[in-house]
Amino acid sequence: MGPGEMGPGRGKREFRFSMDRPRLILALLWLPVYIFVLPILLPLLQNAWPAVTDSYAEVLLEALSAVYLLAVLFPFLRAEFDGLLERKGRAALAVLGGLLVYFALGYLCLYLSALLIPNADDIFNTWDANFAKLDRGPIIAAFVFLAPLTEGLLFRGCVFGPLRKKRRGLAYLLAVAVCVISQVWPYVTGGLTAEFPLAILQTLPAAIALCWSYETGQSLWPSIFLQMIIAAINM
């Protein structure tokens, strides 16, 4: 089995990717900004203006990213929407099938969390308590509407898409790795390295399912819609 046939499934189907190289480069330049720079700058902004709560900081991070990425990648996003309309049945399969993949992997990772991480329940309870303190309106705007667009364009559109045509296994590996890094990096700045393993296991199901949805739907939009649904379920 060649490198292009590795990864979840044996899909030998043709994969369509229409983003041109200049736009891809401009978007990839934002990737380290989104993952590393903004999470460091926003707490500094909060220190200067205490009125900017964690909830609104999340909205600001996603909104800045959405504005930049839409300015750079709108033609690509529009072309992907045209592809969605041409393959509605495939798109529906990609969303519904992606949910099944997400739940199946989620149960597996939940079992591994309980098996491998003795204090997993305590960490879950801490996360739930911290999440409950956030303002619901801004968090819904950030995670249900803005993040699926920005992360879809960055993680799937700019990392998975260009690699999928030639090296499928590498496309899954790097796209999932980038998604995981974006989730665990804040724990580095917060000094919560003990929560790394659980954060990784919590991120993997969606990261894999969203790549599968993009690949199966032959359009980025099914994975964006799927991420919106997953985020809404977890609210």
MOWONOR-V959924 format. One record per backbone hydrogen bond with DSSP energy under -0.5 kcal/mol. NH is the residue of the N-H (numbers start at 1). CO is the residue of the C=O. E is the energy in kcal/mol with one decimal. If there is no record, write none. Layout:
nh,co,e
NH,CO,E
NH,CO,E
This chain:
nh,co,e
5,2,-1.9
6,3,-1.3
17,15,-0.5
24,20,-2.1
25,21,-2.6
26,22,-2.1
27,23,-2.3
28,24,-2.6
29,25,-1.7
30,26,-0.6
30,27,-1.2
31,27,-0.6
31,28,-0.7
32,28,-0.7
33,29,-0.5
34,30,-2.9
35,31,-2.3
36,32,-2.6
37,32,-1.5
38,33,-2.9
40,36,-0.6
40,37,-1.0
41,37,-2.4
42,38,-2.7
43,39,-0.5
44,40,-0.8
45,41,-2.0
46,42,-2.3
47,43,-2.0
48,44,-1.7
49,45,-2.7
52,49,-2.4
53,51,-1.2
57,53,-2.2
58,54,-2.0
59,55,-1.8
60,56,-2.5
61,57,-2.4
62,58,-2.3
63,59,-2.9
64,60,-2.6
65,61,-1.8
66,62,-2.6
67,63,-2.5
68,64,-2.1
69,65,-2.8
70,66,-2.6
71,67,-1.9
72,68,-1.8
73,69,-3.5
74,70,-1.4
77,73,-2.7
78,74,-2.7
79,75,-2.3
80,76,-2.4
81,77,-1.7
82,78,-2.1
83,79,-2.0
84,80,-1.8
85,81,-2.2
86,82,-1.7
87,83,-1.3
88,85,-0.6
91,87,-2.3
92,88,-2.5
93,89,-2.2
94,90,-2.3
95,91,-1.9
96,92,-2.7
97,93,-2.9
98,94,-1.3
99,95,-1.8
100,96,-1.7
101,97,-2.5
102,98,-2.6
103,99,-2.7
104,100,-2.5
105,101,-2.6
106,102,-2.4
107,103,-2.4
108,104,-1.7
109,105,-2.8
110,106,-2.4
111,107,-2.1
112,108,-2.3
113,109,-2.3
114,110,-2.0
115,111,-1.9
116,112,-3.0
117,113,-2.2
118,116,-0.6
120,117,-1.8
123,119,-2.0
124,120,-2.7
125,121,-2.4
126,122,-2.0
127,123,-2.6
128,124,-2.7
129,125,-2.2
130,126,-2.5
131,127,-2.6
132,128,-2.1
133,129,-0.8
133,130,-0.6
134,131,-1.3
139,135,-1.8
140,136,-2.6
141,137,-2.2
142,138,-2.5
143,139,-3.0
144,140,-2.1
145,140,-1.0
145,141,-0.6
146,141,-2.1
147,142,-3.0
149,145,-0.6
149,146,-0.6
150,146,-2.5
151,147,-3.0
152,147,-0.6
152,148,-1.1
153,149,-2.2
154,150,-2.4
155,151,-2.3
156,151,-1.0
156,152,-0.7
157,152,-2.9
158,153,-1.0
158,154,-0.5
160,155,-1.5
161,156,-3.0
163,159,-0.8
164,160,-2.2
165,161,-0.8
166,163,-1.1
167,163,-3.0
169,3,-1.6
171,167,-2.2
172,168,-2.2
173,169,-2.5
174,170,-2.8
175,171,-2.2
176,172,-2.5
177,173,-2.2
178,174,-2.8
179,175,-1.9
180,176,-2.5
181,177,-2.8
182,178,-2.2
183,179,-1.1
183,180,-0.5
184,180,-2.4
185,181,-2.3
187,184,-1.2
188,184,-0.8
188,185,-1.4
189,185,-1.4
190,186,-1.5
191,187,-0.5
191,188,-1.0
192,187,-2.4
195,192,-1.9
196,193,-1.6
199,195,-2.5
200,196,-2.6
201,197,-2.3
202,198,-2.2
203,199,-1.3
204,200,-1.9
205,201,-0.7
207,203,-2.1
208,204,-2.5
209,205,-2.5
210,206,-2.7
211,207,-1.3
212,208,-2.4
213,209,-2.3
214,210,-2.0
215,211,-2.5
216,212,-2.9
217,213,-2.6
218,214,-1.0
219,214,-0.9
223,219,-0.5
224,220,-1.5
225,221,-2.8
226,222,-2.5
227,223,-2.2
228,224,-1.9
229,225,-2.2
230,226,-2.7
231,227,-2.6
232,228,-2.3
233,229,-2.5
234,230,-1.8
235,232,-0.9
